[in-house]
Amino acid sequence: MPTLFSALFPPHPRLPAPLAWPLALLPEAVHSTALAAALNILLAEQIQQGEFAFLRQRTLLIEVRDARITYRLSLINATGFTAGPTAAAPDLTISGALYDFLALATRREDSDTLFFHRRVVMAGDTALGLELKNWLDGADLEALGGLLPPLLRAATGLISAYERLSGA
């Protein structure tokens, strides 16, 4: 029988609807443009070195289910990501909760576990999805430098604080 404590701190939290509501008011293009700009700054060197060539001319749709946000991204050339075209179907869709994406990015949980338990789900071009998953698994995100390592450490701290409170 669930307790009040376990109801307040589930092992895999979801963003509360009142926090998601304002985010959902912004159009997908705004979210996509902001994420593309952030990725271009955080991953500039890797983009220019061609590490994301497998994504060139492909459309990636990321759905953060509990935040009710979708990001549509394309990599047109070595200059970086752009907001993807909304008219075309995405080549790959990745969906999950905000917590699960943070757990994936910070390596708090193994990517295979997140995918196996369907907490993060891929649909579409499975070969493309496997390449992206392999890049994520193989990338040393802490070694990339710039703003990414401090952002990852902050996300890890938030997850750790939540886990301490939840008893996870």
Backbone as a printed PyTorch tensor [residue, N CA C, xyz], in Angstrom:
tensor([[[  0.8460,  -1.1790,   0.0000],
         [  0.0000,   0.0000,   0.0000],
         [  0.8930,   1.2440,   0.0000]],

        [[  0.6500,   2.1420,  -0.9550],
         [  1.4980,   3.3290,  -1.0360],
         [  1.2950,   4.2410,   0.1660]],

        [[  2.3990,   4.8180,   0.5980],
         [  2.3390,   5.7800,   1.6890],
         [  2.3500,   7.1850,   1.0990]],

        [[  2.0880,   8.1670,   1.9490],
         [  2.1450,   9.5530,   1.5000],
         [  3.5570,   9.8820,   1.0290]],

        [[  4.5590,   9.3670,   1.7490],
         [  5.9520,   9.6190,   1.3790],
         [  6.2610,   9.0410,   0.0070]],

        [[  5.8570,   7.7850,  -0.2520],
         [  6.1450,   7.1760,  -1.5560],
         [  5.3420,   7.8440,  -2.6600]],

        [[  4.1910,   8.4040,  -2.3330],
         [  3.4190,   9.1410,  -3.3360],
         [  4.1140,  10.4530,  -3.6860]],

        [[  4.7190,  11.0980,  -2.6800],
         [  5.4130,  12.3560,  -2.9280],
         [  6.7580,  12.1450,  -3.6100]],

        [[  7.4140,  11.0060,  -3.3540],
         [  8.7360,  10.7390,  -3.9010],
         [  8.7680,   9.3730,  -4.5850]],

        [[  8.1300,   9.2460,  -5.7580],
         [  8.1950,   7.9650,  -6.4640],
         [  9.6220,   7.7020,  -6.9420]],

        [[ 10.0020,   6.4390,  -7.1730],
         [ 11.3720,   6.1350,  -7.5820],
         [ 11.7480,   6.7680,  -8.9270]],

        [[ 10.7900,   6.9710,  -9.7870],
         [ 11.0230,   7.5930, -11.0860],
         [ 10.0610,   8.7670, -11.1990]],

        [[ 10.4790,   9.9350, -10.7210],
         [  9.5470,  11.0600, -10.6310],
         [  9.1140,  11.5960, -11.9850]],

        [[  7.9960,  12.2250, -11.9720],
         [  7.4470,  12.9070, -13.1390],
         [  7.3550,  14.3820, -12.8040]],

        [[  7.5470,  15.2230, -13.7980],
         [  7.4090,  16.6560, -13.6050],
         [  5.9410,  16.9440, -13.2940]],

        [[  5.6500,  17.6350, -12.1930],
         [  4.2540,  17.9220, -11.8460],
         [  3.5620,  18.7360, -12.9480]],

        [[  2.3090,  18.4220, -13.2010],
         [  1.5370,  19.0860, -14.2530],
         [  1.5590,  20.6080, -14.1470]],

        [[  1.4570,  21.1970, -12.9330],
         [  1.5020,  22.6610, -12.8700],
         [  2.8220,  23.2590, -13.3750]],

        [[  3.9250,  22.5050, -13.2630],
         [  5.1980,  22.9820, -13.7900],
         [  5.3020,  22.7620, -15.2980]],

        [[  4.6480,  21.7240, -15.7800],
         [  4.6900,  21.4190, -17.2150],
         [  3.7860,  22.3470, -18.0170]],

        [[  2.7190,  22.7880, -17.4190],
         [  1.7240,  23.5830, -18.1430],
         [  2.3120,  24.8080, -18.8410]],

        [[  3.1070,  25.6540, -18.1590],
         [  3.6410,  26.8210, -18.8750],
         [  4.5960,  26.4400, -20.0130]],

        [[  5.3380,  25.3520, -19.8240],
         [  6.2450,  24.9030, -20.8780],
         [  5.4850,  24.4680, -22.1210]],

        [[  4.3410,  23.8280, -21.9010],
         [  3.5350,  23.3280, -23.0150],
         [  2.8820,  24.4540, -23.8120]],

        [[  2.8180,  25.6460, -23.2380],
         [  2.2060,  26.7750, -23.9500],
         [  3.0920,  27.2750, -25.0950]],

        [[  4.4000,  27.0800, -24.9680],
         [  5.3090,  27.5300, -26.0240],
         [  5.2600,  26.5690, -27.2030]],

        [[  5.2850,  27.0990, -28.4130],
         [  5.2450,  26.2200, -29.5910],
         [  6.4900,  25.3440, -29.7050]],

        [[  6.3300,  24.2260, -30.3780],
         [  7.4290,  23.2840, -30.5870],
         [  8.6290,  23.9710, -31.2290]],

        [[  8.3910,  24.8770, -32.1630],
         [  9.4990,  25.5520, -32.8580],
         [ 10.3700,  26.3470, -31.8840]],

        [[  9.7710,  26.9430, -30.8700],
         [ 10.5390,  27.7030, -29.8780],
         [ 11.4240,  26.7590, -29.0790]],

        [[ 10.8470,  25.6590, -28.6090],
         [ 11.6360,  24.6690, -27.8580],
         [ 12.7600,  24.1060, -28.7250]],

        [[ 12.4400,  23.7720, -29.9740],
         [ 13.4240,  23.1660, -30.8760],
         [ 14.5610,  24.1240, -31.1840]],

        [[ 14.2300,  25.3740, -31.4300],
         [ 15.2590,  26.3750, -31.7310],
         [ 16.1800,  26.5740, -30.5330]],

        [[ 15.6090,  26.6170, -29.3380],
         [ 16.4180,  26.7970, -28.1250],
         [ 17.3340,  25.6010, -27.8960]],

        [[ 16.8160,  24.3860, -28.0500],
         [ 17.6570,  23.2040, -27.8490],
         [ 18.7420,  23.1180, -28.9230]],

        [[ 18.4000,  23.4250, -30.1720],
         [ 19.3980,  23.3960, -31.2470],
         [ 20.5250,  24.3760, -30.9400]],

        [[ 20.1850,  25.5740, -30.5000],
         [ 21.2180,  26.5730, -30.1660],
         [ 22.0900,  26.0840, -29.0170]],

        [[ 21.4730,  25.4840, -27.9920],
         [ 22.2450,  24.9690, -26.8520],
         [ 23.1750,  23.8340, -27.2870]],

        [[ 22.6750,  22.9100, -28.0900],
         [ 23.5120,  21.8020, -28.5590],
         [ 24.6650,  22.3080, -29.4160]],

        [[ 24.4020,  23.3200, -30.2350],
         [ 25.4570,  23.8720, -31.0900],
         [ 26.5690,  24.5030, -30.2660]],

        [[ 26.2270,  25.0680, -29.1250],
         [ 27.2410,  25.6460, -28.2350],
         [ 27.9600,  24.5370, -27.4720]],

        [[ 27.1800,  23.6240, -26.8820],
         [ 27.7570,  22.5880, -26.0290],
         [ 28.5750,  21.5520, -26.8010]],

        [[ 28.1740,  21.2880, -28.0450],
         [ 28.8040,  20.2130, -28.8210],
         [ 29.4790,  20.7340, -30.0860]],

        [[ 29.8700,  22.0040, -30.0960],
         [ 30.4230,  22.6290, -31.3080],
         [ 31.5860,  21.8360, -31.8860]],

        [[ 32.5220,  21.4510, -31.0420],
         [ 33.7120,  20.7480, -31.5320],
         [ 33.3490,  19.3890, -32.1330]],

        [[ 32.4720,  18.6580, -31.4760],
         [ 32.0650,  17.3340, -31.9620],
         [ 31.2830,  17.4600, -33.2680]],

        [[ 30.4740,  18.4980, -33.3900],
         [ 29.7240,  18.7160, -34.6350],
         [ 30.7070,  18.9840, -35.7730]],

        [[ 31.6660,  19.8680, -35.5450],
         [ 32.6370,  20.2120, -36.5920],
         [ 33.5480,  19.0450, -36.9450]],

        [[ 33.8150,  18.1630, -35.9800],
         [ 34.6520,  16.9860, -36.2470],
         [ 33.8730,  15.8790, -36.9520]],

        [[ 32.5600,  16.0850, -37.1440],
         [ 31.7560,  15.1130, -37.8810],
         [ 31.2380,  13.9560, -37.0530]],

        [[ 31.2790,  14.0670, -35.7210],
         [ 30.8140,  12.9700, -34.8830],
         [ 29.3130,  12.7040, -35.0410]],

        [[ 28.5820,  13.6880, -35.5460],
         [ 27.1370,  13.5270, -35.7210],
         [ 26.7520,  13.3840, -37.1820]],

        [[ 27.7140,  13.0110, -38.0300],
         [ 27.4300,  12.8640, -39.4610],
         [ 26.2730,  11.8960, -39.7020]],

        [[ 26.1080,  10.9100, -38.8500],
         [ 25.0230,   9.9440, -39.0000],
         [ 23.6410,  10.5900, -38.8730]],

        [[ 23.5840,  11.7970, -38.3030],
         [ 22.3090,  12.5110, -38.1660],
         [ 22.0640,  13.5030, -39.3040]],

        [[ 23.0430,  13.6750, -40.1880],
         [ 22.9270,  14.6690, -41.2560],
         [ 21.7260,  14.3530, -42.1490]],

        [[ 20.9440,  15.3920, -42.3880],
         [ 19.7490,  15.3210, -43.2400],
         [ 18.6760,  14.3850, -42.6730]],

        [[ 18.7170,  14.1420, -41.3680],
         [ 17.7260,  13.3120, -40.6800],
         [ 16.9930,  14.1820, -39.6770]],

        [[ 15.7770,  13.8170, -39.3640],
         [ 14.9990,  14.5710, -38.3860],
         [ 14.8070,  13.7110, -37.1520]],

        [[ 15.1610,  14.2790, -36.0120],
         [ 15.0570,  13.6130, -34.7220],
         [ 13.9770,  14.3250, -33.9080]],

        [[ 13.0250,  13.5730, -33.3930],
         [ 11.9760,  14.1200, -32.5390],
         [ 12.1940,  13.5980, -31.1280]],

        [[ 12.3210,  14.5080, -30.1740],
         [ 12.4920,  14.1410, -28.7720],
         [ 11.2390,  14.5840, -28.0350]],

        [[ 10.5870,  13.6520, -27.3730],
         [  9.3800,  13.9540, -26.6020],
         [  9.6760,  13.7900, -25.1180]],

        [[  9.5310,  14.8750, -24.3680],
         [  9.6550,  14.8090, -22.9150],
         [  8.2120,  14.7410, -22.4180]],

        [[  7.7640,  13.5160, -22.1790],
         [  6.3340,  13.2680, -21.9470],
         [  5.7610,  14.0410, -20.7670]],

        [[  6.4400,  13.9940, -19.6170],
         [  5.8480,  14.6260, -18.4450],
         [  5.8980,  16.1530, -18.5160]],

        [[  6.8270,  16.7030, -19.2820],
         [  6.9110,  18.1550, -19.4500],
         [  6.0230,  18.6300, -20.6060]],

        [[  5.5080,  17.6690, -21.3660],
         [  4.6590,  17.9620, -22.5300],
         [  5.3840,  18.8730, -23.5300]],

        [[  6.6620,  18.5400, -23.7730],
         [  7.4960,  19.2980, -24.7030],
         [  7.9890,  18.3470, -25.7910]],

        [[  8.0130,  18.8400, -27.0170],
         [  8.6530,  18.1010, -28.0900],
         [  9.7030,  18.9880, -28.7400]],

        [[ 10.7910,  18.3450, -29.1140],
         [ 11.8820,  19.0080, -29.8200],
         [ 12.0500,  18.2870, -31.1440]],

        [[ 12.1080,  19.0280, -32.2200],
         [ 12.3420,  18.4550, -33.5500],
         [ 13.6450,  19.0680, -34.0650]],

        [[ 14.6560,  18.2120, -34.2490],
         [ 15.9860,  18.6860, -34.6220],
         [ 16.4620,  18.0380, -35.9090]],

        [[ 17.2400,  18.8040, -36.6640],
         [ 17.9170,  18.2880, -37.8530],
         [ 19.3370,  18.8040, -37.8490]],

        [[ 20.2210,  18.0180, -38.4020],
         [ 21.6060,  18.4360, -38.5970],
         [ 21.7660,  18.6000, -40.1060]],

        [[ 21.8210,  19.8360, -40.5290],
         [ 21.8640,  20.1100, -41.9600],
         [ 23.2780,  19.9150, -42.5100]],

        [[ 24.2640,  20.4470, -41.8170],
         [ 25.6580,  20.3340, -42.2460],
         [ 26.5420,  20.5010, -41.0100]],

        [[ 27.8180,  20.7100, -41.2180],
         [ 28.7580,  20.7910, -40.0970],
         [ 28.6070,  22.0740, -39.2840]],

        [[ 27.6660,  22.9520, -39.6640],
         [ 27.4710,  24.1670, -38.8750],
         [ 26.6060,  23.9060, -37.6550]],

        [[ 25.8710,  22.8080, -37.6330],
         [ 25.1350,  22.4750, -36.4270],
         [ 23.6810,  22.1130, -36.6210]],

        [[ 23.0270,  21.9840, -35.4860],
         [ 21.6250,  21.5910, -35.4520],
         [ 20.7210,  22.7810, -35.7250]],

        [[ 19.5650,  22.4920, -36.2810],
         [ 18.5170,  23.4940, -36.4840],
         [ 17.2030,  22.8820, -36.0420]],

        [[ 16.2060,  23.7370, -35.8520],
         [ 14.8570,  23.2280, -35.5950],
         [ 14.4320,  22.4760, -36.8470]],

        [[ 13.9840,  21.2530, -36.6770],
         [ 13.6440,  20.4050, -37.8130],
         [ 12.3300,  20.7820, -38.4580]],

        [[ 12.1420,  20.3280, -39.6940],
         [ 10.8910,  20.6210, -40.3990],
         [  9.7110,  19.8930, -39.7600]],

        [[  8.6300,  20.6140, -39.5470],
         [  7.4690,  19.9990, -38.9060],
         [  6.5860,  19.2600, -39.8970]],

        [[  6.7520,  19.5290, -41.1880],
         [  5.8920,  18.8990, -42.1890],
         [  6.2330,  17.4260, -42.4060]],

        [[  7.4990,  17.0870, -42.2730],
         [  7.9280,  15.7150, -42.5390],
         [  7.8800,  14.8720, -41.2700]],

        [[  7.6440,  13.5930, -41.4500],
         [  7.6830,  12.6590, -40.3230],
         [  9.1310,  12.5220, -39.8580]],

        [[  9.3540,  12.4140, -38.5570],
         [ 10.7340,  12.2690, -38.0680],
         [ 11.3030,  10.9090, -38.4510]],

        [[ 12.6160,  10.8800, -38.6310],
         [ 13.2930,   9.6120, -38.8980],
         [ 13.3740,   8.7750, -37.6260]],

        [[ 13.5190,   9.4550, -36.4840],
         [ 13.6470,   8.7760, -35.2010],
         [ 12.9250,   9.5930, -34.1360]],

        [[ 12.1550,   8.9190, -33.3240],
         [ 11.4880,   9.5570, -32.1820],
         [ 12.0040,   8.9030, -30.9130]],

        [[ 12.3950,   9.7420, -29.9650],
         [ 12.8300,   9.2680, -28.6520],
         [ 11.9190,   9.9190, -27.6330]],

        [[ 11.3130,   9.1220, -26.7620],
         [ 10.4230,   9.6950, -25.7530],
         [ 10.7450,   9.1260, -24.3810]],

        [[ 10.5010,   9.9680, -23.3910],
         [ 10.7370,   9.5750, -22.0130],
         [ 10.3690,  10.7190, -21.0890]],

        [[ 10.4840,  10.4690, -19.8060],
         [ 10.2320,  11.4990, -18.8020],
         [ 11.5090,  12.3080, -18.5940]],

        [[ 11.3690,  13.5130, -18.1010],
         [ 12.5080,  14.3890, -17.8490],
         [ 13.5470,  13.6930, -16.9690]],

        [[ 13.1050,  13.0510, -15.8950],
         [ 14.0150,  12.3500, -14.9840],
         [ 14.8240,  11.2890, -15.7350]],

        [[ 14.1680,  10.5530, -16.6190],
         [ 14.8510,   9.4840, -17.3410],
         [ 15.8780,  10.0360, -18.3230]],

        [[ 15.5750,  11.1560, -18.9720],
         [ 16.5640,  11.7840, -19.8460],
         [ 17.7520,  12.3020, -19.0340]],

        [[ 17.4770,  12.8690, -17.8600],
         [ 18.5720,  13.3220, -16.9930],
         [ 19.4080,  12.1390, -16.5110]],

        [[ 18.7420,  11.0350, -16.1560],
         [ 19.4630,   9.8330, -15.7220],
         [ 20.3270,   9.2860, -16.8520]],

        [[ 19.8540,   9.3880, -18.0880],
         [ 20.6170,   8.9430, -19.2490],
         [ 21.8230,   9.8560, -19.4810]],

        [[ 21.5950,  11.1650, -19.4630],
         [ 22.6740,  12.1220, -19.7340],
         [ 23.7540,  12.1120, -18.6600]],

        [[ 23.3420,  11.9170, -17.4090],
         [ 24.3040,  11.9460, -16.3010],
         [ 24.8800,  10.5690, -15.9940]],

        [[ 24.4120,   9.5760, -16.7130],
         [ 24.8470,   8.1950, -16.5370],
         [ 24.5000,   7.6430, -15.1530]],

        [[ 23.4530,   8.1970, -14.5660],
         [ 22.9690,   7.6680, -13.2830],
         [ 22.3640,   6.2880, -13.4820]],

        [[ 21.8390,   6.0590, -14.6800],
         [ 21.2810,   4.7500, -15.0080],
         [ 21.7970,   4.3410, -16.3710]],

        [[ 22.0080,   3.0580, -16.5390],
         [ 22.5140,   2.5000, -17.7790],
         [ 21.4890,   2.6890, -18.8990]],

        [[ 21.9610,   3.0780, -20.0740],
         [ 21.0420,   3.3100, -21.1940],
         [ 20.2800,   2.0430, -21.5630]],

        [[ 20.9510,   0.8890, -21.5170],
         [ 20.2610,  -0.3630, -21.8520],
         [ 19.1020,  -0.6200, -20.8960]],

        [[ 19.2940,  -0.3220, -19.6140],
         [ 18.2330,  -0.5070, -18.6320],
         [ 17.0600,   0.4110, -18.9240]],

        [[ 17.3600,   1.6770, -19.2190],
         [ 16.2850,   2.6390, -19.5140],
         [ 15.4890,   2.2140, -20.7460]],

        [[ 16.1770,   1.7070, -21.7760],
         [ 15.4780,   1.2720, -22.9820],
         [ 14.7540,  -0.0490, -22.7550]],

        [[ 15.3920,  -0.9890, -22.0560],
         [ 14.7840,  -2.2990, -21.8150],
         [ 13.4930,  -2.1720, -21.0090]],

        [[ 13.4930,  -1.3010, -20.0110],
         [ 12.2970,  -1.1100, -19.1820],
         [ 11.3100,  -0.1180, -19.7960]],

        [[ 11.6270,   0.3240, -21.0180],
         [ 10.7620,   1.2030, -21.8010],
         [ 10.4870,   2.5350, -21.1030]],

        [[ 11.4380,   2.9490, -20.2840],
         [ 11.3380,   4.2820, -19.6810],
         [ 11.7620,   5.3250, -20.6990]],

        [[ 12.7120,   4.9690, -21.5600],
         [ 13.0600,   5.7670, -22.7330],
         [ 12.7700,   4.8690, -23.9320]],

        [[ 11.9890,   5.3890, -24.8730],
         [ 11.5100,   4.5850, -25.9920],
         [ 11.9550,   5.2220, -27.3060]],

        [[ 12.4570,   4.3890, -28.2110],
         [ 12.8070,   4.8440, -29.5550],
         [ 11.8490,   4.2140, -30.5490]],

        [[ 11.4600,   5.0100, -31.5510],
         [ 10.6040,   4.5130, -32.6240],
         [ 11.0990,   5.1140, -33.9360]],

        [[ 10.9520,   4.3570, -34.9900],
         [ 11.3910,   4.8400, -36.3000],
         [ 12.5860,   4.0530, -36.7810]],

        [[ 13.5680,   4.7550, -37.3150],
         [ 14.7720,   4.1510, -37.8770],
         [ 15.6350,   3.5840, -36.7490]],

        [[ 15.5460,   2.2780, -36.5430],
         [ 16.2550,   1.6620, -35.4170],
         [ 17.7760,   1.7160, -35.5890]],

        [[ 18.2660,   1.6570, -36.8270],
         [ 19.7160,   1.7550, -37.0430],
         [ 20.2120,   3.1380, -36.6250]],

        [[ 19.4500,   4.1690, -36.9450],
         [ 19.7980,   5.5210, -36.5330],
         [ 19.7570,   5.6340, -35.0060]],

        [[ 18.7280,   5.0450, -34.4090],
         [ 18.6120,   5.0520, -32.9500],
         [ 19.7790,   4.3490, -32.2850]],

        [[ 20.2160,   3.2510, -32.8560],
         [ 21.3470,   2.5150, -32.3000],
         [ 22.6390,   3.3340, -32.4150]],

        [[ 22.8200,   4.0260, -33.5360],
         [ 24.0080,   4.8830, -33.6720],
         [ 24.0110,   5.9870, -32.6290]],

        [[ 22.8490,   6.6000, -32.4090],
         [ 22.7550,   7.6680, -31.4140],
         [ 23.0130,   7.1200, -30.0130]],

        [[ 22.4200,   5.9770, -29.6980],
         [ 22.6390,   5.3530, -28.3880],
         [ 24.1090,   5.0060, -28.1980]],

        [[ 24.7510,   4.4760, -29.2410],
         [ 26.1800,   4.1360, -29.1530],
         [ 27.0280,   5.3850, -28.9580]],

        [[ 26.6600,   6.5080, -29.6080],
         [ 27.4090,   7.7450, -29.3990],
         [ 27.2670,   8.1890, -27.9490]],

        [[ 26.0340,   8.1610, -27.4360],
         [ 25.8050,   8.5620, -26.0460],
         [ 26.5810,   7.6780, -25.0790]],

        [[ 26.5640,   6.3700, -25.3340],
         [ 27.2690,   5.4300, -24.4520],
         [ 28.7760,   5.6280, -24.5120]],

        [[ 29.3080,   5.9770, -25.6800],
         [ 30.7500,   6.0800, -25.8510],
         [ 31.3330,   7.4500, -25.5580]],

        [[ 30.4930,   8.4710, -25.5210],
         [ 30.9900,   9.8380, -25.3270],
         [ 31.3820,  10.0670, -23.8730]],

        [[ 32.5170,  10.6940, -23.6800],
         [ 32.9330,  11.1160, -22.3470],
         [ 32.4500,  12.5560, -22.1820]],

        [[ 31.2250,  12.7100, -21.7160],
         [ 30.5970,  14.0270, -21.6530],
         [ 31.3320,  14.9710, -20.7190]],

        [[ 31.9350,  14.4400, -19.6710],
         [ 32.7040,  15.2820, -18.7460],
         [ 33.9430,  15.8590, -19.4210]],

        [[ 34.5040,  15.1410, -20.3840],
         [ 35.7260,  15.5820, -21.0410],
         [ 35.4690,  16.5850, -22.1620]],

        [[ 34.2050,  16.8180, -22.4960],
         [ 33.9010,  17.7190, -23.6030],
         [ 34.2280,  19.1690, -23.2850]],

        [[ 34.2620,  19.4940, -22.0200],
         [ 34.6040,  20.8630, -21.6290],
         [ 33.4440,  21.8200, -21.8130]],

        [[ 33.7320,  23.0840, -21.6580],
         [ 32.7140,  24.1140, -21.8100],
         [ 31.6810,  24.0580, -20.6910]],

        [[ 30.4670,  24.3800, -21.0380],
         [ 29.3800,  24.4320, -20.0610],
         [ 28.7800,  23.0740, -19.7350]],

        [[ 29.0110,  22.0840, -20.5880],
         [ 28.3450,  20.7970, -20.3950],
         [ 28.7050,  20.1140, -19.0740]],

        [[ 29.9680,  19.9720, -18.7160],
         [ 30.2740,  19.3020, -17.4420],
         [ 29.6110,  19.9550, -16.2180]],

        [[ 29.6470,  21.2920, -16.0720],
         [ 28.9600,  21.8670, -14.9130],
         [ 27.4410,  21.6190, -14.9390]],

        [[ 26.8550,  21.6340, -16.1250],
         [ 25.4180,  21.3460, -16.2280],
         [ 25.1210,  19.9040, -15.8260]],

        [[ 25.9670,  18.9860, -16.2570],
         [ 25.7790,  17.5800, -15.8860],
         [ 25.9680,  17.3690, -14.3880]],

        [[ 26.9600,  18.0680, -13.8080],
         [ 27.1580,  17.9470, -12.3530],
         [ 25.9610,  18.5100, -11.5960]],

        [[ 25.3880,  19.6030, -12.0680],
         [ 24.1990,  20.1680, -11.4200],
         [ 23.0270,  19.2030, -11.5170]],

        [[ 22.8360,  18.5890, -12.6880],
         [ 21.7530,  17.6140, -12.8530],
         [ 21.9790,  16.4010, -11.9610]],

        [[ 23.2300,  15.9610, -11.8530],
         [ 23.5510,  14.8330, -10.9710],
         [ 23.2360,  15.1880,  -9.5230]],

        [[ 23.5660,  16.4070,  -9.1260],
         [ 23.2590,  16.8520,  -7.7600],
         [ 21.7680,  16.8640,  -7.4930]],

        [[ 20.9830,  17.3170,  -8.4610],
         [ 19.5190,  17.3250,  -8.2920],
         [ 18.9720,  15.9120,  -8.1660]],

        [[ 19.4650,  15.0230,  -9.0180],
         [ 19.0070,  13.6290,  -8.9580],
         [ 19.4140,  13.0030,  -7.6300]],

        [[ 20.6370,  13.2670,  -7.1900],
         [ 21.1120,  12.7100,  -5.9140],
         [ 20.2730,  13.2180,  -4.7470]],

        [[ 19.9510,  14.4960,  -4.7480],
         [ 19.1270,  15.0690,  -3.6830],
         [ 17.7490,  14.4260,  -3.6760]],

        [[ 17.1770,  14.2460,  -4.8570],
         [ 15.8680,  13.6030,  -4.9490],
         [ 15.9430,  12.1690,  -4.4310]],

        [[ 16.9810,  11.4370,  -4.8210],
         [ 17.1150,  10.0520,  -4.3880],
         [ 17.3000,   9.9510,  -2.8690]],

        [[ 18.0430,  10.9110,  -2.2900],
         [ 18.1910,  10.9000,  -0.8180],
         [ 16.8480,  11.1360,  -0.1440]],

        [[ 16.0810,  12.0640,  -0.6640],
         [ 14.7680,  12.3660,  -0.0780],
         [ 13.7970,  11.1980,  -0.2480]],

        [[ 13.8950,  10.5260,  -1.3980],
         [ 12.9460,   9.4470,  -1.6790],
         [ 13.3570,   8.1220,  -1.0420]],

        [[ 14.6130,   8.0450,  -0.5940],
         [ 15.0900,   6.7930,  -0.0260],
         [ 15.4500,   5.7780,  -1.0950]],

        [[ 15.5590,   6.2350,  -2.3610],
         [ 15.8720,   5.3220,  -3.4760],
         [ 17.3040,   4.8280,  -3.3980]]])
